[in-house]
Amino acid sequence: MSVKERLIAYLDYKKVSKSDFGRSIGVSSAYVTSMRKSIDPEKLQSIAKNYPDLNTGWLMTGEGEMLKNPESLPMNNAGINETDQLFHTVPLVPLSAQGGSLNDFSEAIKESDCERIVSPVKAADLAITVSGDSMAPEFPSGCKILIKKIDEQAFIEWGKVYVLDTCNGVVIKEIHRGHSEDEVECHSINPDPKFQPFSVRFTDIFGMYRIIMCLSLK
């Protein structure tokens, strides 16, 4: 079942029309009908606020139950559910994970300076925007991804896509074993020959992040 199909199932259960749903979150009445793969973070946040009983993790991934357990919802002093706490948010890093070659723009980021966006899963540490076409179509330029930091010295799942924070910038690449034990080789998904593999030494990596989810552009 797709995100769109799960959303329609929820609206059918709540007996809410697609047009009423659209108006409630500030979009056109045709939003649900025209939905493609997923839901962008701003719309997801609006859905979470307006429909606090909906499990947004289930909506985005299909895991868990459609509805939140009312007994588990936080309550304020008056015994009323606190809607603002019904969704998980993560900092959106004001940089882009480059799909192409490394760029010299790495810098220290304070979490307090970051916009926060809704994450349908609690495992994510950060969100970041993808730039460039080398990781398309799985990770198109402009999409936002949810990421979680790992211990790259302990375990790397070779052949999977990671975000690397390096001394020369931030990249999103498929990671393979390097020619030596002290480096990794970065590959693109896009088969265009202009996107050639390159190597990064572990000593030049500040952090390696596993991708939890890709949030849609639409």
PEZI-V27323 format. One record per residue. N is the residue number from 0. RES is the residue in one letter. SS is DSSP state (hx for helix, st for strand, lp for the rest). Layout:
n=N res=RES ss=SS
n=N res=RES ss=SS
//
This chain:
n=0 res=M ss=lp
n=1 res=S ss=lp
n=2 res=V ss=hx
n=3 res=K ss=hx
n=4 res=E ss=hx
n=5 res=R ss=hx
n=6 res=L ss=hx
n=7 res=I ss=hx
n=8 res=A ss=hx
n=9 res=Y ss=hx
n=10 res=L ss=hx
n=11 res=D ss=hx
n=12 res=Y ss=hx
n=13 res=K ss=hx
n=14 res=K ss=lp
n=15 res=V ss=lp
n=16 res=S ss=lp
n=17 res=K ss=hx
n=18 res=S ss=hx
n=19 res=D ss=hx
n=20 res=F ss=hx
n=21 res=G ss=hx
n=22 res=R ss=hx
n=23 res=S ss=hx
n=24 res=I ss=lp
n=25 res=G ss=lp
n=26 res=V ss=lp
n=27 res=S ss=lp
n=28 res=S ss=lp
n=29 res=A ss=lp
n=30 res=Y ss=hx
n=31 res=V ss=hx
n=32 res=T ss=hx
n=33 res=S ss=hx
n=34 res=M ss=lp
n=35 res=R ss=lp
n=36 res=K ss=lp
n=37 res=S ss=lp
n=38 res=I ss=lp
n=39 res=D ss=lp
n=40 res=P ss=hx
n=41 res=E ss=hx
n=42 res=K ss=hx
n=43 res=L ss=hx
n=44 res=Q ss=hx
n=45 res=S ss=hx
n=46 res=I ss=hx
n=47 res=A ss=hx
n=48 res=K ss=hx
n=49 res=N ss=hx
n=50 res=Y ss=lp
n=51 res=P ss=lp
n=52 res=D ss=lp
n=53 res=L ss=st
n=54 res=N ss=lp
n=55 res=T ss=hx
n=56 res=G ss=hx
n=57 res=W ss=hx
n=58 res=L ss=hx
n=59 res=M ss=hx
n=60 res=T ss=hx
n=61 res=G ss=lp
n=62 res=E ss=lp
n=63 res=G ss=lp
n=64 res=E ss=lp
n=65 res=M ss=lp
n=66 res=L ss=st
n=67 res=K ss=lp
n=68 res=N ss=lp
n=69 res=P ss=hx
n=70 res=E ss=hx
n=71 res=S ss=hx
n=72 res=L ss=lp
n=73 res=P ss=lp
n=74 res=M ss=st
n=75 res=N ss=lp
n=76 res=N ss=lp
n=77 res=A ss=lp
n=78 res=G ss=lp
n=79 res=I ss=lp
n=80 res=N ss=st
n=81 res=E ss=lp
n=82 res=T ss=hx
n=83 res=D ss=hx
n=84 res=Q ss=hx
n=85 res=L ss=lp
n=86 res=F ss=lp
n=87 res=H ss=st
n=88 res=T ss=st
n=89 res=V ss=st
n=90 res=P ss=st
n=91 res=L ss=st
n=92 res=V ss=st
n=93 res=P ss=st
n=94 res=L ss=st
n=95 res=S ss=st
n=96 res=A ss=st
n=97 res=Q ss=st
n=98 res=G ss=lp
n=99 res=G ss=lp
n=100 res=S ss=lp
n=101 res=L ss=lp
n=102 res=N ss=lp
n=103 res=D ss=lp
n=104 res=F ss=lp
n=105 res=S ss=lp
n=106 res=E ss=lp
n=107 res=A ss=lp
n=108 res=I ss=lp
n=109 res=K ss=lp
n=110 res=E ss=hx
n=111 res=S ss=hx
n=112 res=D ss=hx
n=113 res=C ss=lp
n=114 res=E ss=st
n=115 res=R ss=st
n=116 res=I ss=st
n=117 res=V ss=st
n=118 res=S ss=st
n=119 res=P ss=lp
n=120 res=V ss=lp
n=121 res=K ss=lp
n=122 res=A ss=lp
n=123 res=A ss=lp
n=124 res=D ss=lp
n=125 res=L ss=st
n=126 res=A ss=st
n=127 res=I ss=st
n=128 res=T ss=st
n=129 res=V ss=st
n=130 res=S ss=st
n=131 res=G ss=lp
n=132 res=D ss=lp
n=133 res=S ss=lp
n=134 res=M ss=lp
n=135 res=A ss=lp
n=136 res=P ss=lp
n=137 res=E ss=lp
n=138 res=F ss=lp
n=139 res=P ss=lp
n=140 res=S ss=lp
n=141 res=G ss=lp
n=142 res=C ss=lp
n=143 res=K ss=st
n=144 res=I ss=st
n=145 res=L ss=st
n=146 res=I ss=st
n=147 res=K ss=st
n=148 res=K ss=st
n=149 res=I ss=st
n=150 res=D ss=lp
n=151 res=E ss=lp
n=152 res=Q ss=lp
n=153 res=A ss=lp
n=154 res=F ss=lp
n=155 res=I ss=lp
n=156 res=E ss=lp
n=157 res=W ss=lp
n=158 res=G ss=lp
n=159 res=K ss=lp
n=160 res=V ss=st
n=161 res=Y ss=st
n=162 res=V ss=st
n=163 res=L ss=st
n=164 res=D ss=st
n=165 res=T ss=st
n=166 res=C ss=lp
n=167 res=N ss=lp
n=168 res=G ss=st
n=169 res=V ss=st
n=170 res=V ss=st
n=171 res=I ss=st
n=172 res=K ss=st
n=173 res=E ss=st
n=174 res=I ss=st
n=175 res=H ss=st
n=176 res=R ss=st
n=177 res=G ss=lp
n=178 res=H ss=lp
n=179 res=S ss=lp
n=180 res=E ss=lp
n=181 res=D ss=lp
n=182 res=E ss=st
n=183 res=V ss=st
n=184 res=E ss=st
n=185 res=C ss=st
n=186 res=H ss=st
n=187 res=S ss=lp
n=188 res=I ss=lp
n=189 res=N ss=lp
n=190 res=P ss=lp
n=191 res=D ss=lp
n=192 res=P ss=lp
n=193 res=K ss=lp
n=194 res=F ss=lp
n=195 res=Q ss=lp
n=196 res=P ss=lp
n=197 res=F ss=st
n=198 res=S ss=st
n=199 res=V ss=st
n=200 res=R ss=st
n=201 res=F ss=hx
n=202 res=T ss=hx
n=203 res=D ss=hx
n=204 res=I ss=st
n=205 res=F ss=st
n=206 res=G ss=st
n=207 res=M ss=st
n=208 res=Y ss=st
n=209 res=R ss=st
n=210 res=I ss=st
n=211 res=I ss=st
n=212 res=M ss=st
n=213 res=C ss=st
n=214 res=L ss=st
n=215 res=S ss=lp
n=216 res=L ss=lp
n=217 res=K ss=lp
//
